[in-house]
Amino acid sequence: MHGSWVSSTWRTAELLDRLARWDLHPAAVVTDRFPVAEAGAAYATADAGAGGKIAVTWD
């Protein structure tokens, strides 16, 4: 299972520039991690909009 984000190359470049400028590391925006067995809870958490990004892991 892999996550993806589809965007134009100029938008991706803009994002990378801002992440560097703001010293924001993508790992910092992942607020919750769930094992794949709890994917339903992960989607419910994401749907609630109370946190940042959600990660579903195999471990």
Residue frames relative to the residue before (quaternion, step in Angstrom):
aa qw qx qy qz dx dy dz
M 1.0000 0.0000 0.0000 0.0000 0.00 0.00 0.00
H 0.0136 -0.7931 0.6080 -0.0335 3.56 -0.90 0.96
G 0.3715 -0.6896 0.5693 0.2497 3.53 -1.12 0.66
S 0.0579 -0.7975 0.5988 0.0450 3.55 -1.17 0.40
W 0.1031 -0.7464 0.6538 0.0695 3.46 -1.33 0.41
V 0.1585 -0.7991 0.5760 0.0667 3.54 -0.66 1.08
S 0.1887 0.7607 -0.5956 0.1759 3.53 -0.79 1.07
S 0.6083 -0.5310 0.4253 0.4087 3.54 -1.27 0.18
T 0.6224 -0.5571 0.3867 0.3908 3.58 -1.17 0.45
W 0.6585 0.5007 -0.3366 0.4499 3.61 0.96 -0.68
R 0.6277 0.5121 -0.3439 0.4748 3.61 1.07 -0.60
T 0.6309 0.5202 -0.3300 0.4717 3.57 1.03 -0.75
A 0.6417 0.5101 -0.3186 0.4758 3.60 0.96 -0.83
E 0.6342 0.5268 -0.3194 0.4672 3.58 1.02 -0.82
L 0.6440 0.5198 -0.3115 0.4669 3.57 0.96 -0.86
L 0.6718 0.4981 -0.3018 0.4577 3.58 0.84 -0.95
D 0.6281 0.5294 -0.3291 0.4657 3.58 1.02 -0.78
R 0.6902 0.4781 -0.2846 0.4627 3.58 0.86 -0.92
L 0.6198 0.5365 -0.3502 0.4532 3.59 0.98 -0.76
A 0.6676 0.4863 -0.2951 0.4803 3.58 0.97 -0.87
R 0.6685 0.5138 -0.2994 0.4465 3.59 0.90 -0.91
W 0.7354 0.4021 -0.2195 0.4994 3.56 0.98 -0.85
D 0.3389 -0.7518 0.4827 0.2949 3.60 1.34 -0.12
L 0.3855 0.7065 -0.4810 0.3477 3.53 1.01 0.94
H 0.1927 -0.7904 0.5755 0.0830 3.53 -0.64 1.13
P 0.5686 -0.6342 0.3931 0.3464 3.61 -0.80 0.92
A 0.6114 0.5634 -0.3592 0.4240 3.61 1.04 -0.68
A 0.6302 0.5559 -0.3363 0.4252 3.60 1.12 -0.57
V 0.6854 0.4881 -0.3023 0.4479 3.61 1.08 -0.51
V 0.5498 0.5525 -0.4127 0.4713 3.60 1.27 -0.08
T 0.1301 -0.8422 0.5223 0.0322 3.56 -0.30 1.27
D 0.7953 0.1710 -0.0798 0.5761 3.58 1.17 -0.51
R 0.0939 -0.7727 0.6264 0.0418 3.56 -1.10 0.78
F 0.0565 -0.7953 0.6035 -0.0077 3.56 -0.96 0.93
P 0.4552 -0.6310 0.5318 0.3344 3.59 -1.09 0.60
V 0.6563 -0.5412 0.3452 0.3965 3.58 -1.13 0.60
A 0.5971 0.5738 -0.3624 0.4276 3.60 1.11 -0.57
E 0.7318 0.3631 -0.2174 0.5342 3.60 1.22 -0.42
A 0.1802 0.8257 -0.5148 0.1439 3.58 1.13 0.65
G 0.6071 0.5629 -0.3531 0.4358 3.60 1.04 -0.69
A 0.6583 0.4849 -0.2998 0.4915 3.57 0.98 -0.82
A 0.6129 0.5493 -0.3455 0.4509 3.59 1.06 -0.71
Y 0.6742 0.4797 -0.2943 0.4782 3.58 0.91 -0.90
A 0.6372 0.5203 -0.3347 0.4597 3.60 1.00 -0.75
T 0.6426 0.5147 -0.3162 0.4713 3.58 1.02 -0.80
A 0.6541 0.5020 -0.3080 0.4746 3.58 0.95 -0.88
D 0.6602 0.5234 -0.3011 0.4467 3.57 0.96 -0.90
A 0.6287 0.5469 -0.3351 0.4397 3.59 1.09 -0.67
G 0.3092 -0.8071 0.4592 0.2051 3.58 1.22 -0.45
A 0.4544 0.7228 -0.4258 0.2996 3.58 1.19 0.34
G 0.7666 0.3261 -0.1801 0.5231 3.60 1.19 -0.37
G 0.6504 -0.4712 0.3960 0.4451 3.50 -1.18 -0.63
K 0.7960 -0.1962 0.1897 0.5403 3.54 -0.83 -1.01
I 0.3002 -0.7379 0.5826 0.1613 3.54 -1.21 0.63
A 0.1553 -0.7722 0.6099 0.0868 3.56 -1.01 0.86
V 0.1533 -0.7388 0.6482 0.1021 3.54 -1.04 0.85
T 0.1145 -0.8319 0.5430 0.0021 3.55 -0.60 1.19
W 0.5174 -0.6493 0.4703 0.2991 3.55 -1.27 0.43
D 0.6585 0.5337 -0.3289 0.4164 3.61 1.13 -0.31
